[in-house]
Amino acid sequence: MTDQDGGQMKKQDPSARADQIRTALASVRERVDRATRTAGREQAPEIVVVTKFHPVEDVRVLAELGIRAVGENRDQEARAKAAEVEDLDLEWHFVGQLQTNKAKYVVRYAAAVQSVDRPELVDALAAAMGREQDKRAAQGTPERDPLDCLIQVDLDPRPEQERPAGIGARGGVHPDGVLELAAQIDTADHLRLRGVMAVAPRGMDPAGSFTELAEISHRVRQRFPDATWISAGMSSDLEQAVAAGATHLRIGTDVLGPRPAVG
Ligand SMILES: *Cc1c(COP(=O)(O)O)cnc(C)c1O
């Protein structure tokens, strides 16, 4: 793995790293609180810190700083990290493109999958959850909670080949397909429909994209009133997401620093 910024992937003085994260997180929390007040909202959205590419030691620091939810976008990395910090009271949110054959691993550690975007993935997650619950019953371990599912919506009107590369350039269901997928999740065993998620398309105004997501969320809630989560906003556009009503923000860079590559 290369390390462009020469920083966080190498061993660093742990207390210096912890200070760095504490300072960065405090400033993100300030931005979120300010945006919350500006929007006239009573409650600030939850910050899900996206820890991909950053070492598991950072996850421990985040837990000490009161972070309850962390996000990852690759199963192998997420699985390894979650196993190393099993002792922490943390929720793991899967936020990346997910192959159906990875569903069986993801349901072992993830509380939520924010990137549900097609019928085959709903089927795979439901089946994997069923097997996980059966396994737990056979072992005498308690059932796990249903898997929280967010529908990832593709808000980019451009054809795929014309999109700038980057997070969210692929993945997501077309807005017209959201209600049908919501109904499928709602009726599936072991899955809990929580709401919608989107990445603002690169090179477009995030405020407009998040307004569209809020409208889609409104339509989903008319049929499924409990599907109240709106996951929107990353480091560069969290203010616009808060203004548009996001309940969850997915923040990586501005808390943990730059990553070696965009994933
Ligand atoms: C990496 C990632 C983020 C975090 O992005 P930053 O710009 O680093 O804050 C958010 N959402 C998804 C889906 C991601 O993959």
The ligand as a Gaussian input file, in Angstrom:
#p B3LYP/6-31G(d) Opt

LIG

0 1
 C      -14.818000       7.192000       1.826000
 C      -16.255000       7.480000       1.871000
 C      -16.759000       8.584000       2.580000
 C      -15.872000       9.582000       3.313000
 O      -15.428000      10.564000       2.418000
 P      -14.507000      11.813000       2.884000
 O      -14.564000      12.713000       1.722000
 O      -13.154000      11.267000       3.153000
 O      -15.129000      12.400000       4.095000
 C      -18.123000       8.760000       2.599000
 N      -18.963000       7.932000       1.955000
 C      -18.519000       6.866000       1.257000
 C      -19.495000       5.995000       0.548000
 C      -17.158000       6.609000       1.177000
 O      -16.717000       5.565000       0.467000

